[in-house]
Amino acid sequence: MTASQVVTALLESLDVLDQSLDPHGLYACHDLDPAGSARTLHREWATALQPALVQLGARDFFASAPFDQATFTLSPLGQCQVTLRRLAKIKVRRFGSAYRVDDRVEYPERWRRADIPALLNDLRHPKPQARNGLHVLVLVGFTREAQPFEKELESMESAMRGLEFQTRTWLDRYGRAFSVGLMAWWRASGPFAA
């Protein structure tokens, strides 16, 4: 089991979740949750990420609301941590009988507020107690552009230095005129880090 295989399984699980939530997809999956839980990432964690990790042999999970960070043990990688962020630069509204991106609304400031460079810096320069194992940051993004956050990622090359990176992108499967991007950065250290 390599770190790259773990990250691939995480992204695959989110892709499968998007496919299984017709017509909501990942973008609107929280509309299916009970009132009050929409601010958490419980659906992504409980129905995608955790089951994928269990299938890989992970155990000793710790995750609590808002489910944006979880720790677990996975042999042979050891102690692992996954941090999850959702970020939409768009707003989808109902127009007649269809849901589409509202062209009058855009949220470019959400990228700045998410402070992805700071999270990447934490990955690159871990605290002493977190130096070994696998540490992953997963970003689930929704944008009007075909390649989500392409410009933002280009401006962050120095923040990404020394980290592994994997991405998946697709046009919204439910015809709402936006793109979905799954991005993962990771750092693995220890004897089985490859």
Phi and psi in degrees as a GROMACS rama.xvg file:
@    title "Ramachandran Plot"
@    xaxis  label "Phi"
@    yaxis  label "Psi"
@TYPE xy
-106.966  163.696  THR-2
-60.2045  -41.0953  ALA-3
-60.9112  -38.9761  SER-4
-65.6531  -37.9291  GLN-5
-63.9894  -47.2409  VAL-6
-63.0697  -42.3495  VAL-7
-58.6724  -42.8136  THR-8
-64.3478  -37.9625  ALA-9
-64.4357  -47.6324  LEU-10
-65.7662  -39.6943  LEU-11
-60.7925  -40.1716  GLU-12
-65.1546  -37.2094  SER-13
-70.9756  -36.6482  LEU-14
-61.952  -46.1213  ASP-15
-63.546  -39.4421  VAL-16
-61.4568  -43.2018  LEU-17
-57.8863  -43.4165  ASP-18
-66.2733  -31.6531  GLN-19
-83.4366  -8.81081  SER-20
-105.92  44.5646  LEU-21
-64.2701  128.319  ASP-22
-100.22  14.672  PRO-23
-82.937  -44.1986  HIS-24
64.4729  -176.473  GLY-25
-60.6371  -35.3212  LEU-26
-56.6351  -47.3939  TYR-27
-111.927  18.1759  ALA-28
-61.9285  -24.5599  CYS-29
-74.7155  -13.7491  HIS-30
-65.8366  -18.6493  ASP-31
-87.3876  -12.2116  LEU-32
-82.6638  155.202  ASP-33
-60.3286  153.809  PRO-34
-54.7671  141.212  ALA-35
92.8973  -18.9219  GLY-36
-98.6302  1.94135  SER-37
-65.4323  -18.8558  ALA-38
-84.684  0.0227361  ARG-39
-107.567  165.937  THR-40
-106.093  32.1423  LEU-41
-59.9468  -43.1699  HIS-42
-61.0382  -46.0726  ARG-43
-61.5244  -40.788  GLU-44
-71.3479  -53.2641  TRP-45
-74.4826  -30.8897  ALA-46
-106.353  -6.55059  THR-47
-128.485  -68.1853  ALA-48
-65.4468  -52.9442  LEU-49
-61.5424  -47.0818  GLN-50
-59.3064  -36.9913  PRO-51
-63.9206  -40.6851  ALA-52
-69.5581  -38.5137  LEU-53
-60.5601  -42.0375  VAL-54
-61.7829  -29.5922  GLN-55
-82.5097  -7.75695  LEU-56
103.842  10.9311  GLY-57
-68.9813  152.617  ALA-58
-152.015  179.439  ARG-59
55.488  51.5929  ASP-60
-75.281  144.56  PHE-61
-136.896  116.301  PHE-62
-152.047  137.004  ALA-63
-139.914  166.35  SER-64
-53.7504  136.14  ALA-65
-92.1338  18.7302  PRO-66
60.9398  34.4437  PHE-67
-97.2459  -2.12509  ASP-68
-153.271  137.588  GLN-69
-141.372  147.579  ALA-70
-119.999  154.28  THR-71
-166.028  171.084  PHE-72
-112.657  135.171  THR-73
-141.941  117.158  LEU-74
-78.797  138.291  SER-75
-94.9764  11.6623  PRO-76
-77.5241  -22.3485  LEU-77
89.8342  -144.6  GLY-78
-71.2479  129.011  GLN-79
-127.325  157.298  CYS-80
-142.149  135.473  GLN-81
-121.145  128.323  VAL-82
-111.605  132.601  THR-83
-121.711  133.567  LEU-84
-132.026  143.004  ARG-85
-114.05  139.199  ARG-86
-149.411  119.545  LEU-87
-117.501  124.299  ALA-88
-94.0427  10.8536  LYS-89
-130.46  169.053  ILE-90
-130.985  128.698  LYS-91
-102.761  132.963  VAL-92
-130.765  163.81  ARG-93
-85.6767  126.502  ARG-94
-122.01  103.752  PHE-95
67.0593  -122.356  GLY-96
-99.5856  5.61565  SER-97
-122.148  153.686  ALA-98
-102.943  131.564  TYR-99
-144.081  163.486  ARG-100
-66.6819  132.69  VAL-101
-81.1207  109.67  ASP-102
-66.4661  -15.3092  ASP-103
-85.0116  -9.00813  ARG-104
-123.733  130.589  VAL-105
-145.833  147.995  GLU-106
-125.106  63.4382  TYR-107
-65.2227  -24.723  PRO-108
-69.554  -17.7331  GLU-109
-63.007  -32.666  ARG-110
-60.9148  -46.7506  TRP-111
-62.4152  -44.4387  ARG-112
-65.9741  -31.1943  ARG-113
-67.8511  -24.5603  ALA-114
51.1797  50.76  ASP-115
-57.7933  -40.7337  ILE-116
-55.9614  -37.6608  PRO-117
-66.8949  -39.4183  ALA-118
-65.1882  -38.3195  LEU-119
-66.9348  -36.9952  LEU-120
-62.5663  -39.5046  ASN-121
-63.1114  -35.3171  ASP-122
-66.7505  -42.82  LEU-123
-71.281  -32.4265  ARG-124
-126.328  74.5852  HIS-125
-71.2222  158.186  PRO-126
-65.9077  153.615  LYS-127
-53.3558  -38.3202  PRO-128
-73.9167  -8.79931  GLN-129
-116.604  25.0276  ALA-130
-76.7912  -28.6552  ARG-131
-103.688  156.778  ASN-132
101.937  -164.343  GLY-133
-112.195  130.816  LEU-134
-128.294  124.845  HIS-135
-128.632  137.973  VAL-136
-114.153  123.028  LEU-137
-113.88  127.264  VAL-138
-113.25  124.93  LEU-139
-104.263  114.583  VAL-140
-124.898  152.126  GLY-141
-134.178  119.657  PHE-142
-142.436  166.132  THR-143
-75.1917  -31.2822  ARG-144
-68.4261  149.922  GLU-145
-65.1226  -34.1032  ALA-146
-110.721  96.1933  GLN-147
-53.4295  131.087  PRO-148
60.9846  26.299  PHE-149
-57.456  -48.2436  GLU-150
-66.0243  -41.9971  LYS-151
-63.0879  -40.998  GLU-152
-67.1823  -37.6625  LEU-153
-62.1895  -35.5355  GLU-154
-77.7594  -6.27523  SER-155
-108.483  17.5964  MET-156
-53.7443  -40.9178  GLU-157
-68.1211  -34.1423  SER-158
-68.5081  -24.8768  ALA-159
-91.3255  -8.36634  MET-160
-57.9778  130.975  ARG-161
88.2633  -2.07142  GLY-162
-109.301  150.557  LEU-163
-82.7506  153.502  GLU-164
-143.706  137.737  PHE-165
-141.922  144.032  GLN-166
-142.37  154.89  THR-167
-137.275  138.473  ARG-168
-140.423  142.179  THR-169
-153.608  156.917  TRP-170
-72.6077  142.928  LEU-171
-48.9702  127.325  ASP-172
-71.6651  -11.2553  ARG-173
-112.242  20.7919  TYR-174
68.8461  30.5564  GLY-175
-98.9864  10.7464  ARG-176
63.9685  46.7056  ALA-177
-146.759  171.927  PHE-178
-111.744  149.91  SER-179
-111.123  133.785  VAL-180
-129.073  132.772  GLY-181
-111.416  122.189  LEU-182
-125.231  138.478  MET-183
-136.061  131.603  ALA-184
-116.132  143.687  TRP-185
-150.606  159.103  TRP-186
-135.792  127.401  ARG-187
-122.418  137.364  ALA-188
-139.655  158.334  SER-189
114.263  -177.671  GLY-190
-67.329  -20.8625  PRO-191
-117.478  34.522  PHE-192
-77.1592  -15.1108  ALA-193
